Each structure stands twice: as C-alpha cells, then as structure tokens.
C-alpha cells in the first residue's frame, strides 16, 4: 500500500528552524526572548511581556532563553521549566503557559502542565507567580 505521508506543517517547520538557530546561537537569553516577543502580534506580545515579568519576579533563578522560538525559562542545568506559547505560533485561539517535566509541579498521579491564557487579571497573575515559583523550586524534586 502506497499511502501518502503527511509531513510537518509550515508552522512546525518554522518552529524546528527556530530551534536549530537557537542551538547554534550564542545570543543572550534576555535578548533572544525580547526578539521573540517582537515577532508576535500586539496582543500576544503584551501577554508574553507580562508573563516574562511575572516569571522573572517569581523565579529570578530561572534563565530566560528561547525554546522552539518561544520565550522559555530554564533551570541552572539548562532544562526548560516553563514557556510561553503565543496564540499565533500554531494559529491557535489562545496563548499558553506550559511547564516541562523539570517543573516541580507533581501533585498525586495527575496534574496540569499547560494553561490557556486570555487576558490576565491580578488574581490570574498571582496564580501564575505561585505556579512558577513552585515549578522552579527544588524542594521535593525528583
């Protein structure tokens, strides 16, 4: 059977190219995040900038960098703890704050690792700050 293989979408290819550039580049993480934010739509950029501020305040030990073209924040070993994916990245209806497996968010047998983001209220920002602080902690880490 000769089935046609479905390849990567244009957005996925762009993300992979961005990741390849990141691996080759020796640019400062803060500069890379700023450049990534500049490429976003105004609404995504505003949300991304606010997430950037919250993460820097809540977990200053995390190192800003880009990851597949997205603003991300890594631990001292370079492992991405959390990231911001703008809605325009994959033509989605909402932006997302995501956490990788290096995040210290384990809670029983099941816990959320991604959150859809719309407009942020003060309450939302406090929740995000608490999540990021917990995610970046090493207490009880595996």
C-alpha positions, -999 to 999 in steps of 0.1 A, spaced: 0 0 0 15 33 -11 -1 58 13 10 94 11 28 105 42 16 137 58 46 160 66 51 187 90 30 219 88 46 252 79 43 263 115 60 231 127 88 236 102 93 272 113 95 261 149 121 235 141 142 260 121 139 284 151 151 256 174 181 249 151 190 286 152 188 286 190 211 257 193 237 274 171 233 309 185 253 322 215 229 352 220 220 364 254 188 348 266 171 381 275 179 394 240 165 362 225 133 364 245 129 401 235 134 393 199 109 365 201 83 388 217 88 415 189 78 389 163 44 383 180 11 401 173 4 430 196 -20 411 218 4 381 221 33 404 227 16 422 256 6 389 272 41 374 266 58 405 281 36 402 312 44 365 316 81 374 312 78 399 340 59 375 363 84 347 357 114 370 364 99 382 396 86 349 409 117 328 400 147 350 393 169 320 393 154 308 361 174 317 330 155 333 301 160 318 267 140 308 237 129 272 230 115 264 196 112 301 191 91 307 222 101 326 254 112 300 279 128 298 313 154 272 322 170 259 354 207 261 361 212 229 341 196 244 311 164 224 313 133 244 303 110 246 333 83 268 317 75 285 285 51 309 268 35 299 235 17 327 217 -16 320 200 -2 329 166 26 303 169 4 275 156 -27 296 147 -45 287 179 -73 307 196 -54 312 229 -19 316 242 -5 291 266 18 289 296 33 255 297 56 235 321 80 208 312 88 177 332 116 195 350 90 217 367 83 207 403 45 206 400 39 169 407 6 165 427 -5 129 431 -10 109 399 -23 137 377 -17 174 374 -20 202 348 11 212 329 -4 237 305 -28 266 309 -47 285 283 -43 323 287 -66 351 277 -65 384 294 -48 383 328 -64 396 360 -45 404 391 -57 371 405 -45 352 374 -11 368 378 -8 357 414 -17 322 404 9 322 377 35 336 400 28 308 426 29 281 399 62 294 385 77 297 420 67 262 428 78 248 394 112 264 398 117 251 434 139 221 441 122 211 473 108 176 468 121 175 433 127 141 418 
